[in-house]
Amino acid sequence: MNIGCCDFKTYYCNQAGHGVTPFNIYKGIPYQKGYGLFSSYFSRYGIPLLKYLGSKVLSTGKKVATDIYLKNEAPKEAVKRRLKEFGRTTLEDAIKKLSDQQGAGIVKKRKKANNKKVKKSKKVREKKKLKDIFD
């Protein structure tokens, strides 16, 4: 018994849509955030650090350009002086950030004491057992 191979090929090709569809299909986002070790540390610590250092580098570069063009200072001396200032201010900011940290860590919640259930007397239990609609 030979079933036409072409029938299956055309069926699956039609099902796939040939890459051209008359309607939009949701394909998802192009980049998905992962939960890997590198991606979590990079997104938590790396990106804020890059933003901070990037803004400091830009402001230092602007100050160097100002020293060179407006104050007619030698470029080598201006860069050297501003890099020392950059290092000093960055270190001061880091120390300030570390000294401002506060907190007591994670505080565990106390578990509630289990209230022991009061045992019912035998008479009460026997009365409940005796109640029956057919008696």
ABEGO torsion letter per residue (X at the ends): XBBBAAAAAAAAAAAAGGGBBABBBBAEBABBBBABAAAAAAAAAAAAAAAAAAAAAAAAAAAAAAAAAAAGBBAAAAAAAAAAAAAAAAAAAAAAAAAABBEAEBBBBBBBBBBBBBBBBAAAAAAAAABBAAX
